[in-house]
Amino acid sequence: MMIKKINFKQFSSIKIGQELDVVMIEDFNYPQGHYLLGASNNVLIGTNPPPLMMLSKKYDYIKIENGSLVIGAATPSGKIVSFCKKHNIADFEFVSRLPGTLGGMLKMNAGLKEFEIFNNLDSIITKEGEIKKSEIDHGYRYTDIKDVVFEAKFQLNKGFDEEKIKLFTDMRSNQPKESSAGSCFKNPKGDYAGRLIEAVGLKGKRFGDMEFSSVHANFLVNHGEGRFEDAIELIRLVEEKVKDTFSIELQREIIIVDKNYL
């Protein structure tokens, strides 16, 4: 079993965390009771994290096989878009604006508006074998995937669209430049988390180096030396204010990786 030391203050997109031992998964014999990480783009590593694991580079690949697009779950989004552009493959342009690896995108059904990673999914491979999309409960930023995903198979459609790349770039042009984990909360049905945060007066609210961005209220950003405790305090404050004001319970999109919160 290979162990890798990872400094999450450097590795995670929000730049919070400490150096931790992470088990690198090489096959179906991975440890139980460990929390699975991807590229750590939508996570907040706590001060009391569980044992961690992630897929090794063995699962970083993309290929065309038997008329399908087959992608390893450790494959980064940039590699997926580059491959699709080179081979004139459609329906993955939106991935250009989604940081991380395929496994993380599958777990949360990542996407931009109506464009989601599950749209053209055919099946996934776990230690239980091949599981068809129809067998997986999924919806907006949600799936019931519990096991480690090693590989996924997608429908292969031709026609890479450069105009969509521009569209998705424009859609994300209002995002802050500081380190963050992306959107902190899911959008409630018929509304926007950012609007609600701004409406309760917490856009630009800051504790230490952590802030709900003054550029986009649903982005929790780190101005340099942000602490886990300050991030949690801000998240809780927003949840309480929005619930008290609008009777809406915001659902977190950011994943808090800590024994006290999982």
Secondary structure as a PSIPRED ss2 file (coil, helix, strand):
# PSIPRED VFORMAT (PSIPRED V4.0)

   1 M C   1.000  0.000  0.000
   2 M E   0.000  0.000  1.000
   3 I E   0.000  0.000  1.000
   4 K E   0.000  0.000  1.000
   5 K E   0.000  0.000  1.000
   6 I E   0.000  0.000  1.000
   7 N E   0.000  0.000  1.000
   8 F H   0.000  1.000  0.000
   9 K H   0.000  1.000  0.000
  10 Q H   0.000  1.000  0.000
  11 F H   0.000  1.000  0.000
  12 S C   1.000  0.000  0.000
  13 S C   1.000  0.000  0.000
  14 I C   1.000  0.000  0.000
  15 K C   1.000  0.000  0.000
  16 I C   1.000  0.000  0.000
  17 G C   1.000  0.000  0.000
  18 Q C   1.000  0.000  0.000
  19 E E   0.000  0.000  1.000
  20 L E   0.000  0.000  1.000
  21 D E   0.000  0.000  1.000
  22 V E   0.000  0.000  1.000
  23 V E   0.000  0.000  1.000
  24 M E   0.000  0.000  1.000
  25 I E   0.000  0.000  1.000
  26 E C   1.000  0.000  0.000
  27 D C   1.000  0.000  0.000
  28 F C   1.000  0.000  0.000
  29 N C   1.000  0.000  0.000
  30 Y C   1.000  0.000  0.000
  31 P C   1.000  0.000  0.000
  32 Q C   1.000  0.000  0.000
  33 G C   1.000  0.000  0.000
  34 H C   1.000  0.000  0.000
  35 Y E   0.000  0.000  1.000
  36 L E   0.000  0.000  1.000
  37 L E   0.000  0.000  1.000
  38 G C   1.000  0.000  0.000
  39 A C   1.000  0.000  0.000
  40 S C   1.000  0.000  0.000
  41 N C   1.000  0.000  0.000
  42 N C   1.000  0.000  0.000
  43 V E   0.000  0.000  1.000
  44 L E   0.000  0.000  1.000
  45 I E   0.000  0.000  1.000
  46 G C   1.000  0.000  0.000
  47 T C   1.000  0.000  0.000
  48 N C   1.000  0.000  0.000
  49 P C   1.000  0.000  0.000
  50 P C   1.000  0.000  0.000
  51 P C   1.000  0.000  0.000
  52 L E   0.000  0.000  1.000
  53 M E   0.000  0.000  1.000
  54 M E   0.000  0.000  1.000
  55 L E   0.000  0.000  1.000
  56 S C   1.000  0.000  0.000
  57 K H   0.000  1.000  0.000
  58 K H   0.000  1.000  0.000
  59 Y H   0.000  1.000  0.000
  60 D C   1.000  0.000  0.000
  61 Y C   1.000  0.000  0.000
  62 I E   0.000  0.000  1.000
  63 K E   0.000  0.000  1.000
  64 I E   0.000  0.000  1.000
  65 E E   0.000  0.000  1.000
  66 N C   1.000  0.000  0.000
  67 G C   1.000  0.000  0.000
  68 S E   0.000  0.000  1.000
  69 L E   0.000  0.000  1.000
  70 V E   0.000  0.000  1.000
  71 I E   0.000  0.000  1.000
  72 G E   0.000  0.000  1.000
  73 A C   1.000  0.000  0.000
  74 A C   1.000  0.000  0.000
  75 T C   1.000  0.000  0.000
  76 P E   0.000  0.000  1.000
  77 S H   0.000  1.000  0.000
  78 G H   0.000  1.000  0.000
  79 K H   0.000  1.000  0.000
  80 I H   0.000  1.000  0.000
  81 V H   0.000  1.000  0.000
  82 S H   0.000  1.000  0.000
  83 F H   0.000  1.000  0.000
  84 C H   0.000  1.000  0.000
  85 K H   0.000  1.000  0.000
  86 K H   0.000  1.000  0.000
  87 H C   1.000  0.000  0.000
  88 N C   1.000  0.000  0.000
  89 I E   0.000  0.000  1.000
  90 A C   1.000  0.000  0.000
  91 D C   1.000  0.000  0.000
  92 F C   1.000  0.000  0.000
  93 E H   0.000  1.000  0.000
  94 F H   0.000  1.000  0.000
  95 V H   0.000  1.000  0.000
  96 S H   0.000  1.000  0.000
  97 R H   0.000  1.000  0.000
  98 L C   1.000  0.000  0.000
  99 P C   1.000  0.000  0.000
 100 G C   1.000  0.000  0.000
 101 T E   0.000  0.000  1.000
 102 L H   0.000  1.000  0.000
 103 G H   0.000  1.000  0.000
 104 G H   0.000  1.000  0.000
 105 M H   0.000  1.000  0.000
 106 L H   0.000  1.000  0.000
 107 K H   0.000  1.000  0.000
 108 M C   1.000  0.000  0.000
 109 N C   1.000  0.000  0.000
 110 A C   1.000  0.000  0.000
 111 G E   0.000  0.000  1.000
 112 L E   0.000  0.000  1.000
 113 K C   1.000  0.000  0.000
 114 E C   1.000  0.000  0.000
 115 F E   0.000  0.000  1.000
 116 E E   0.000  0.000  1.000
 117 I C   1.000  0.000  0.000
 118 F C   1.000  0.000  0.000
 119 N C   1.000  0.000  0.000
 120 N C   1.000  0.000  0.000
 121 L E   0.000  0.000  1.000
 122 D E   0.000  0.000  1.000
 123 S E   0.000  0.000  1.000
 124 I E   0.000  0.000  1.000
 125 I E   0.000  0.000  1.000
 126 T E   0.000  0.000  1.000
 127 K C   1.000  0.000  0.000
 128 E C   1.000  0.000  0.000
 129 G E   0.000  0.000  1.000
 130 E E   0.000  0.000  1.000
 131 I E   0.000  0.000  1.000
 132 K E   0.000  0.000  1.000
 133 K H   0.000  1.000  0.000
 134 S H   0.000  1.000  0.000
 135 E H   0.000  1.000  0.000
 136 I C   1.000  0.000  0.000
 137 D C   1.000  0.000  0.000
 138 H E   0.000  0.000  1.000
 139 G E   0.000  0.000  1.000
 140 Y C   1.000  0.000  0.000
 141 R C   1.000  0.000  0.000
 142 Y E   0.000  0.000  1.000
 143 T E   0.000  0.000  1.000
 144 D C   1.000  0.000  0.000
 145 I C   1.000  0.000  0.000
 146 K C   1.000  0.000  0.000
 147 D C   1.000  0.000  0.000
 148 V C   1.000  0.000  0.000
 149 V C   1.000  0.000  0.000
 150 F C   1.000  0.000  0.000
 151 E E   0.000  0.000  1.000
 152 A E   0.000  0.000  1.000
 153 K E   0.000  0.000  1.000
 154 F E   0.000  0.000  1.000
 155 Q E   0.000  0.000  1.000
 156 L C   1.000  0.000  0.000
 157 N C   1.000  0.000  0.000
 158 K E   0.000  0.000  1.000
 159 G C   1.000  0.000  0.000
 160 F C   1.000  0.000  0.000
 161 D C   1.000  0.000  0.000
 162 E H   0.000  1.000  0.000
 163 E H   0.000  1.000  0.000
 164 K H   0.000  1.000  0.000
 165 I H   0.000  1.000  0.000
 166 K H   0.000  1.000  0.000
 167 L H   0.000  1.000  0.000
 168 F H   0.000  1.000  0.000
 169 T H   0.000  1.000  0.000
 170 D H   0.000  1.000  0.000
 171 M H   0.000  1.000  0.000
 172 R C   1.000  0.000  0.000
 173 S C   1.000  0.000  0.000
 174 N C   1.000  0.000  0.000
 175 Q C   1.000  0.000  0.000
 176 P C   1.000  0.000  0.000
 177 K C   1.000  0.000  0.000
 178 E C   1.000  0.000  0.000
 179 S E   0.000  0.000  1.000
 180 S E   0.000  0.000  1.000
 181 A E   0.000  0.000  1.000
 182 G E   0.000  0.000  1.000
 183 S E   0.000  0.000  1.000
 184 C C   1.000  0.000  0.000
 185 F E   0.000  0.000  1.000
 186 K C   1.000  0.000  0.000
 187 N C   1.000  0.000  0.000
 188 P C   1.000  0.000  0.000
 189 K C   1.000  0.000  0.000
 190 G C   1.000  0.000  0.000
 191 D C   1.000  0.000  0.000
 192 Y C   1.000  0.000  0.000
 193 A H   0.000  1.000  0.000
 194 G H   0.000  1.000  0.000
 195 R H   0.000  1.000  0.000
 196 L H   0.000  1.000  0.000
 197 I H   0.000  1.000  0.000
 198 E H   0.000  1.000  0.000
 199 A H   0.000  1.000  0.000
 200 V C   1.000  0.000  0.000
 201 G C   1.000  0.000  0.000
 202 L C   1.000  0.000  0.000
 203 K C   1.000  0.000  0.000
 204 G C   1.000  0.000  0.000
 205 K C   1.000  0.000  0.000
 206 R E   0.000  0.000  1.000
 207 F E   0.000  0.000  1.000
 208 G C   1.000  0.000  0.000
 209 D C   1.000  0.000  0.000
 210 M E   0.000  0.000  1.000
 211 E E   0.000  0.000  1.000
 212 F E   0.000  0.000  1.000
 213 S C   1.000  0.000  0.000
 214 S C   1.000  0.000  0.000
 215 V C   1.000  0.000  0.000
 216 H C   1.000  0.000  0.000
 217 A C   1.000  0.000  0.000
 218 N C   1.000  0.000  0.000
 219 F E   0.000  0.000  1.000
 220 L E   0.000  0.000  1.000
 221 V E   0.000  0.000  1.000
 222 N E   0.000  0.000  1.000
 223 H C   1.000  0.000  0.000
 224 G C   1.000  0.000  0.000
 225 E C   1.000  0.000  0.000
 226 G C   1.000  0.000  0.000
 227 R C   1.000  0.000  0.000
 228 F H   0.000  1.000  0.000
 229 E H   0.000  1.000  0.000
 230 D H   0.000  1.000  0.000
 231 A H   0.000  1.000  0.000
 232 I H   0.000  1.000  0.000
 233 E H   0.000  1.000  0.000
 234 L H   0.000  1.000  0.000
 235 I H   0.000  1.000  0.000
 236 R H   0.000  1.000  0.000
 237 L H   0.000  1.000  0.000
 238 V H   0.000  1.000  0.000
 239 E H   0.000  1.000  0.000
 240 E H   0.000  1.000  0.000
 241 K H   0.000  1.000  0.000
 242 V H   0.000  1.000  0.000
 243 K H   0.000  1.000  0.000
 244 D H   0.000  1.000  0.000
 245 T H   0.000  1.000  0.000
 246 F H   0.000  1.000  0.000
 247 S C   1.000  0.000  0.000
 248 I C   1.000  0.000  0.000
 249 E C   1.000  0.000  0.000
 250 L C   1.000  0.000  0.000
 251 Q C   1.000  0.000  0.000
 252 R E   0.000  0.000  1.000
 253 E C   1.000  0.000  0.000
 254 I C   1.000  0.000  0.000
 255 I E   0.000  0.000  1.000
 256 I E   0.000  0.000  1.000
 257 V E   0.000  0.000  1.000
 258 D C   1.000  0.000  0.000
 259 K C   1.000  0.000  0.000
 260 N C   1.000  0.000  0.000
 261 Y C   1.000  0.000  0.000
 262 L C   1.000  0.000  0.000
